[in-house]
Amino acid sequence: MILSVSRRTDVPNYYSDWFINRIREGHLYVRNPMNPHQISRINCSPDVVDCIVFWTKNPANMLEKLDSLRDYVYYFQYTLTGYGRDMEPNLPDKKRVLIPTFQRLSDTIGKERVIWRYDPILLNPRYTMDYHLKAFGEIADLLAGYTERVVISFIDLYAKIRRNTEELAMRPPTNGEMNDLAAQMAGIAAAHNLRIETCAEQIDLQAAGISHGSCIDKKLIERLTGCKIVGEKDKNQRKECGCLESVEVGTYNTCLNGCKYCYANHSEAQVKEKAGLYVPDSPLLCGSIEPGDRITDRPVKSLTDTQYSFLE
């Protein structure tokens, strides 16, 4: 089993105590967002967890807790963009805090286990193509030698994002703009010895030197574990997504980063209410067992092929 921690919220930034407590207890609960009274109990012992994939914009709170993960294989998807506080209001300064945190994390666990995400890419009167290229180049300068890969994606403007961000005049790049940006970003990445990939994009950017990537990456997990992984494409993700199947542990409407382009938060009021329910010792993230809830054990197993090892 691969644990996704988490596409729905920034667990390393805000809920690392909860996650480490769950690792120590050996299980956690996840409420089904489509059927709220259905709760799955997930075994998260090292016997069944092949890899943990963390998604974060600030893992500083995890740095002193990594020893608790010594029995696990894991890596980080670390988002660093050029946006200011009009887009990412609750993040600390990038050059003074977030980039040094990236470098420290890389020094601690290895550059192959910290993947830089520059996404989502959106355009508006402030964030132009030239702005993105300048920001991307500056960040690449500072991360050179601290990561092997950069992942880019272009914004999907879901209805709730449009509703919450009309004043920001955001729009996705056109296909022509995507191709132009991609070609120039690929050149910048190559100059810094970075492999560049896209995340869940329809557009084919192979001509620019950019391949379709997988955030929950079977090849990387096999490299880190030294074992062959037997798993399927994640059927719960979009058809363009190349991710390996995983178990998501997060909860919607709990991320306090406040990013205006976020698809996982419906409103600031809902986030404030939900995050206010956080109890680090609870088996549920930002919630408690309620009347009518039904808890069932989710069948999970290791995806490791025990008949084959890359280390043999």
ChimeraX attribute file (.defattr): number of C-alpha atoms within 10 A of each C-alpha:
attribute: neighborCount
match mode: 1-to-1
recipient: residues
	/A:1	24
	/A:2	26
	/A:3	21
	/A:4	19
	/A:5	24
	/A:6	21
	/A:7	18
	/A:8	20
	/A:9	24
	/A:10	23
	/A:11	28
	/A:12	24
	/A:13	20
	/A:14	21
	/A:15	22
	/A:16	20
	/A:17	18
	/A:18	22
	/A:19	23
	/A:20	19
	/A:21	17
	/A:22	23
	/A:23	18
	/A:24	13
	/A:25	14
	/A:26	13
	/A:27	15
	/A:28	20
	/A:29	23
	/A:30	22
	/A:31	23
	/A:32	12
	/A:33	11
	/A:34	7
	/A:35	9
	/A:36	13
	/A:37	16
	/A:38	15
	/A:39	20
	/A:40	19
	/A:41	17
	/A:42	22
	/A:43	22
	/A:44	22
	/A:45	16
	/A:46	17
	/A:47	12
	/A:48	16
	/A:49	22
	/A:50	24
	/A:51	23
	/A:52	23
	/A:53	23
	/A:54	21
	/A:55	25
	/A:56	23
	/A:57	23
	/A:58	24
	/A:59	21
	/A:60	20
	/A:61	15
	/A:62	20
	/A:63	15
	/A:64	8
	/A:65	13
	/A:66	14
	/A:67	10
	/A:68	13
	/A:69	14
	/A:70	10
	/A:71	11
	/A:72	18
	/A:73	17
	/A:74	21
	/A:75	22
	/A:76	25
	/A:77	21
	/A:78	21
	/A:79	20
	/A:80	20
	/A:81	20
	/A:82	20
	/A:83	18
	/A:84	14
	/A:85	13
	/A:86	11
	/A:87	17
	/A:88	18
	/A:89	14
	/A:90	13
	/A:91	18
	/A:92	15
	/A:93	11
	/A:94	18
	/A:95	12
	/A:96	9
	/A:97	13
	/A:98	20
	/A:99	17
	/A:100	15
	/A:101	17
	/A:102	28
	/A:103	19
	/A:104	15
	/A:105	21
	/A:106	20
	/A:107	14
	/A:108	12
	/A:109	15
	/A:110	15
	/A:111	21
	/A:112	16
	/A:113	23
	/A:114	24
	/A:115	22
	/A:116	27
	/A:117	25
	/A:118	21
	/A:119	18
	/A:120	18
	/A:121	23
	/A:122	21
	/A:123	21
	/A:124	13
	/A:125	10
	/A:126	13
	/A:127	16
	/A:128	14
	/A:129	19
	/A:130	11
	/A:131	14
	/A:132	21
	/A:133	16
	/A:134	15
	/A:135	18
	/A:136	19
	/A:137	20
	/A:138	14
	/A:139	18
	/A:140	22
	/A:141	14
	/A:142	15
	/A:143	20
	/A:144	16
	/A:145	15
	/A:146	22
	/A:147	23
	/A:148	20
	/A:149	18
	/A:150	24
	/A:151	25
	/A:152	24
	/A:153	18
	/A:154	21
	/A:155	19
	/A:156	17
	/A:157	17
	/A:158	11
	/A:159	9
	/A:160	15
	/A:161	19
	/A:162	17
	/A:163	11
	/A:164	15
	/A:165	14
	/A:166	9
	/A:167	8
	/A:168	15
	/A:169	12
	/A:170	20
	/A:171	16
	/A:172	16
	/A:173	19
	/A:174	11
	/A:175	11
	/A:176	9
	/A:177	13
	/A:178	18
	/A:179	18
	/A:180	15
	/A:181	19
	/A:182	24
	/A:183	18
	/A:184	15
	/A:185	24
	/A:186	20
	/A:187	17
	/A:188	20
	/A:189	21
	/A:190	13
	/A:191	13
	/A:192	18
	/A:193	15
	/A:194	22
	/A:195	16
	/A:196	24
	/A:197	24
	/A:198	25
	/A:199	21
	/A:200	20
	/A:201	21
	/A:202	11
	/A:203	13
	/A:204	15
	/A:205	19
	/A:206	13
	/A:207	10
	/A:208	16
	/A:209	16
	/A:210	19
	/A:211	17
	/A:212	20
	/A:213	20
	/A:214	20
	/A:215	21
	/A:216	25
	/A:217	15
	/A:218	21
	/A:219	14
	/A:220	15
	/A:221	23
	/A:222	18
	/A:223	15
	/A:224	16
	/A:225	19
	/A:226	15
	/A:227	21
	/A:228	19
	/A:229	22
	/A:230	14
	/A:231	16
	/A:232	13
	/A:233	16
	/A:234	16
	/A:235	13
	/A:236	10
	/A:237	13
	/A:238	11
	/A:239	13
	/A:240	14
	/A:241	21
	/A:242	22
	/A:243	22
	/A:244	22
	/A:245	21
	/A:246	21
	/A:247	18
	/A:248	16
	/A:249	22
	/A:250	23
	/A:251	25
	/A:252	20
	/A:253	22
	/A:254	29
	/A:255	24
	/A:256	18
	/A:257	20
	/A:258	19
	/A:259	18
	/A:260	19
	/A:261	22
	/A:262	23
	/A:263	18
	/A:264	18
	/A:265	23
	/A:266	16
	/A:267	15
	/A:268	15
	/A:269	11
	/A:270	14
	/A:271	18
	/A:272	14
	/A:273	13
	/A:274	18
	/A:275	21
	/A:276	12
	/A:277	15
	/A:278	18
	/A:279	16
	/A:280	17
	/A:281	14
	/A:282	18
	/A:283	21
	/A:284	25
	/A:285	27
	/A:286	21
	/A:287	17
	/A:288	15
	/A:289	15
	/A:290	9
	/A:291	7
	/A:292	9
	/A:293	14
	/A:294	13
	/A:295	15
	/A:296	12
	/A:297	11
	/A:298	14
	/A:299	9
	/A:300	14
	/A:301	14
	/A:302	17
	/A:303	19
	/A:304	20
	/A:305	12
	/A:306	11
	/A:307	7
	/A:308	12
	/A:309	14
	/A:310	10
	/A:311	8
	/A:312	6
